[in-house]
Amino acid sequence: MPISTQMVTMAALLVASVPVFALGPPVPDAFIGDWAPMKSACKSATILRVELESVSLLGKADQQSFGDIDICYSCEGGTRYSGEVVWLSPDFNQSGTAPFIIRFNANEKKGVASIEFLDPELKKRFPIENIALRKCRP
């Protein structure tokens, strides 16, 4: 084989052998909207707002927005995972660690989300960790 054909073949084999599990924006339409605690009114004191390319945490007198979204379809159970849970991690590439992880279809329940804070300061500011969230508005 000529060198150019060998290089193309090797590149194709390399690309085919690397699984793609995490994707960048846009966020899937089903997840875009305001999310509030299941047992609260939609005008809850703390809201998770998911937009096409950003996520915001909204409190009574506090808010913070995040971009650089990573979406992972197999993080819940590895490469052979075939369930419904989708992870969203903001600001992932800026620090190597996301400040929190959102799990959509949490515990395999469609339409339910949960958030796990990896940043202790955010956990104090926005008290919605590990609480079932429901979508209030698209």
N, C-alpha and C positions, 0 to 999 in steps of 0.2 A: 504494500500500500504506500502511496506517496505520503510524505510527512503531513500535509494538510488534512488528508483524509484520516490519518491516525489521530491527529490532534482533535478533530471533530468527533470521532468515535469515542475517544477517551473522555472528552468533555461531556458528551451525551451520557455515557455510563456513570460519570461522577454525579451529574445532576439527577439522574434517575435513582441513584442509590441514597441520596440525601432526602429524608422525609421532610415535608413542610407541615409543621403543626401550628406554628404561630404566625399570625398575619398582622399587618398594620391596619390602620383605618381604611375604609370607613367602618363604623360600628354597624352591625346588622340592624335593620329597621325595627325588628321585634323588641330590641332592647332600648331604643331611643325613647326618652320621655322622663318624667319625674317618678321617682320611686320613694314610697313612704313606708313606715312600719305597718305591717299587716293589721295590727290592733289599734291603729290611730287613724284619724281623719287624714284626708289627702293634704290638708293644710297643716301638717305636723310641724313641730318645732324644728325637726331636722329632716332634710330631704336630700336624696341623691339625684342629681340631674345628669342624665346621659345624653350627649349630643353626638353628632356624626363623627367629630374628631376630637372631642374633649369630654371630660367628666368634671362635675362641680359638686362640692359638699356645701349645703346651704343650711345655716342655723339661724336662730332668731336675730342675732346681731353679728354674725360671723359667716364668712364664706371663703372658699378657696377653690380655684380651678386648676385642672391638670390636663396636659396634652400628652403627646408622644405615647399613644396608646398601643399596647400589644394585646392581641386577641389570640387565645389558645383554645383549640377544640379538643385537645387530647391531654391536657394537663391534669385532669381529674383522675385519670387511670392509666396513663402511659400510651404507648403506640398502638396497642390493640383495643383501646377504649372505644366503645360504641354507644355510649349513653348520650344524654341530652345536655349535661353541664358544660357551660362555656365560661372560661376565665377571661377577665379583662384586667390588665395591669397598666396603670398610667405612669408616666415619667420613668419608664423602665430603662431606657437607654441613656438617660442623663446621669444616673448614679449607679447603675448596675443592679439596683434593688428598687422595686416599686414601693411607694409609701403605703399602698394597700392593694388588696386583690378583691375584685367583685366576682362572685360566682352567680351567673344567670342559670335559671332552671336548677337552682340549688337543691341538693338531695334528690335529684331526678324529678323535681316537681316543676312542670312548665309554669311560667309566669311568676315564679318566686325567685328573688335574688337575695344574696347575703353579702356582707362586706367583712373582710378581715384586715384589720389595721396592722401594718408592720412598723409604723411610726407612732410611738407612744404619745406624742403631743397631739396628733390628729385624733387619736382614740379618746383623749380627754375633751377635746373641743367638739367632737361630733359623736355623741353617744348612741351609735346605731350598730355597733359591732355584733355579729352573730345573731342579729334579729331578722326574722323573715320580713322581706320587703315586697311590696306589690306595686305594680305600675299604676299610676294615677292618671297620667295624661300622656298622650303621644307626643 
